[in-house]
Amino acid sequence: MSYDYENEEEEPKEEKEEKTEEEEEELPALTLQDIELLMKNTEVWDELIAGKITIEQAKKLFEENYEELVNSQKKRTVRKKTTKSKKTKVKEEEEE
């Protein structure tokens, strides 16, 4: 009746590896703009924690960073719409 401890230890490790792989798959894809926003906000938090800025200044910076993201996304959607309309015009001319 010998008990094999080595096999028991290996099984939980395999389960843990599978769980981390599943968790990684559940993360949403980040765009470059999302990453830039995260970096800027991290810098604001670092300055706030270090005592270099006040809470009010941090709030203002967070809002500015968010507005920049929203504006860049708006510009991006406008560009996509204009390029789509140009493509449809070309297709229409080709059909004629």
N, C-alpha and C positions, 0 to 999 in steps of 0.2 A: 504494500500500500504506500508506495512512495508518491509524493505529490510534486509535480514539476512546477516550480515557482517561475521559471524563466518564461514559459509559455503564457502564464497569467499576466506577467508584466508587459509582454509584447502586445497583447490584444487591446488593452486600453490605449496604447500609443497609436495604434492603427485607427481606432475610433476617433481619437482626438484629431488626427491628420485629416480624416474625412470631414469632420465638422468644420475645421478651418477652411477647407476647400469649398464647402457649401456656403459658408459665410462670405467668402470672397466673391462668389458668383452673385450673391444677392445685392452687392453694392452697385449703386447706379453709376453709369458712365459720367465722367466729368469732362466738361469742355475746357478749353484754354481759359475762357473768361471766368469760369467757376474757380479754377485753380488760382488765377490771379486775384480774385476776390478773397479767397481763403488766405492767400499770402499777405495781402494788405491788411486784412482783419487781424491776422496773427501778429503783425507788427504793431498794430494799435493796442492789442492786448498786452504785448510785451512792454510797451511804453507806459501803459496804465499801471501794470503791476510794479514796474520799476519806480513809479511815482513821478515820471517825467511829465505826464499830462493829467488833467482832472477828468472826472467822470463825464462832465458836460462836454469837454473837448473830445473825449472818446466817442460819445454819442454822435456828435457832429461828424466826426470822421467816418464812423460806421454808416451814417446816412449818405454821406458824399460817395463813399465806395459803392453803396448799393445803387445810387442814382447813376453812377458811371456805368455799372453793369447793365441796368435797364436801358440806358441810352444806346449802349453799344449793341444790345440785342435788337432794339428798334431799327437801328441803321442796317443791321444785318438782314432783317426781314424785308426791309424796303429794297435792298440790293437784290435779294432773291426774287422778289416780285418783278422788278424791272428786267432782270435777265430772262425770266420766264416769258414775259410779254414779247421780248425781242425774238426769242426762239419761235414763238407761235407766229409772229409776223413773217419770219423767214419761211416757215413751213407753208403758210398761206400763199406766199409768192411762188414757191416751188410748185404748188398744186395748180396754179393758174397757168 
